[in-house]
Amino acid sequence: MVVFLYVIAPYICTVILKKRSVMKVVKNLTVAAALLISAIGMANTEATDFGKKTVAKYEVEKNLVKVNLDPTFVKKGQKIMMNLLNVSKGKVLLKVYDSEERLVFDEAIDGDIVVEKSFNFEKAFKDEYTIVVVDKFGTYKKKMVVR
C-alpha cells in the first residue's frame, strides 16, 4: 500500500495539484491510508472495547446459559414426581428409605438423558420417607411424610 502511494502519488499530485509540493501530498496520502487501515481494523469492535484485549464477537460464552442439573420434585397429594436432566447419560440411582433407614425402593437407570419417576405413597404405611437420587454430579434428597 505504501509502495503504491510512493510510486503513483507523484504522478497524481503533479497532474492535480501543481502548486503543492509532491512530498506534502505523499505525506498526506500516507497519513490518510494509515487512518483508513486503522478505521477498518476497529470497525468490528464496540466503542467500550477500545484499547482492551477482547474475544471475537461470535465466540460462544460459557456462562451464557446456566442449566440447573438438580432433580425437580413435584408433590401432588400422596405422589411425588421426579425429573432429572442427566447430561452425562451415566448411571442414576433412585432409592427410598423409611424413617428407620430401611430400604423400601431401589432402582438404577443407565443411559437415559431424561430420568422421570413417579413415587406413589397412597398405599404406604404412615411414616416419613426419604427419596434419594444419586448421579454423577451429586446426591439429592427429598422427604415425604405419609399421615
N, C-alpha and C positions, 0 to 999 in steps of 0.2 A: 504494500500500500504506500509506504513512504518512498520506495524507489519510483513508483508510478508518479507520485507527486513531483519528485525532483526531475524526472525526465520530461513529463508533459507540461508541468506548470509554467516553465519559462515561455513556451510557445503560446499557451493560452493567455498568459499575462501580457505578453508583448502585443498581441492582437487586440485584446480587450482593453487593457489599461496601460497605455503608453506612458503616462505621466508618472506612475509609481515605479519604484524600483522592483526588479524581479525578486530580489531576496526578501523583501517585505511580504510580497504575495505568497511566496513559498512558505514563509514562516506562518502566515495567517492560515493557509490551507492545511499545514501540518497540525496546527492547533485545532482547527475545525475537525479534522479527521480523528484526532485523539478524543475530542469531546463526543463525536459521533460513536466511536467504538465503546467508550465508557457508558454512554447512554444505552446502547444496545445491550451491554452486559448487565445493566441494572433493570432492564425492562421486565424481567421475570421475578423481581423481588418486591416485597412490601416496603413501604416507607419506614415502618418500625424496625425492619431488619437491617437498615443501613449500617454498615460498619461491624456487623456481628457475623459470626460463623453460623450459617443456617443449614437446615436439612432441606432437600428438594421438596417442593410443594406436594408432589403426588406420592410421596413415600407414606406407607401405612403407619399410623401411630399405634403403638401398643396399648395405650391407655384410652383409646377412643371409645371402646365399649367394654364395660365391666360386666362379666357374666357371673352370677351367683351360682355356685355349684352345690350349695347345700340343698338337701332334700326339702320338699314342701309338704307339710302335713295339714290336711283339712279335716276337721271334725264335723260330722253330720249325725246328730243323735248318738247312737252307740256304735257308729262306724268311723274309722279313720282311713282316709285315702292318702297315699304317699306317692309323690312323683320325684324322680331324681334324674338329672341330666348327667349321664355317665360318659363324658367326653373321651375318657381313656379306653372305653369298652372293656374294662377289666372286670374282675370278679366283684360282685356286690353281695354282702351277707345281710340277710334280714333275720332278726331274732326277736322274740317276745318273751319276757320274763315276768313272773308274778312277783308279789311283794316279798316272798321268801327266797328270791333269786333262783327259782326253779325254771328251767327252760320249757316254755309252753309251745313255741313255734320256732322252726329253723328252716331257712331256705337259702340257697346260693344261686345267684343269677350271673351268667357269664356271657359277655359278647354283645349285650344289648346297649344301645346308646341312650334309650329312654327306658327307665325302670319304673313301672307302675304297679302298685299293690294296694289292695283294699283289705283292711282288717275289720272283721265283724265281731263285735263284743256283745251282741244281743243275747246270746245264749250262754255267755260266760258267767262264772261264779262272781259274787261280789268281792272285789279285791282291787288293788292298784297294780296296773300292768305297765311295763316299760318296753317300748318298741325301740330296738337298736338297729341302726343302719350303719354298716361299715363298708367304705370303699377306699380307693387309693389315696384320697385326699383327707380322710379323717373318719371319726366315729361320731354319729349323731343320735341323740336320744329324744324320745317323746313319751310323756306319761299319760296314762288313760285310767280314770277312776270309774269302776263299774259299781253302781249302787242298786 
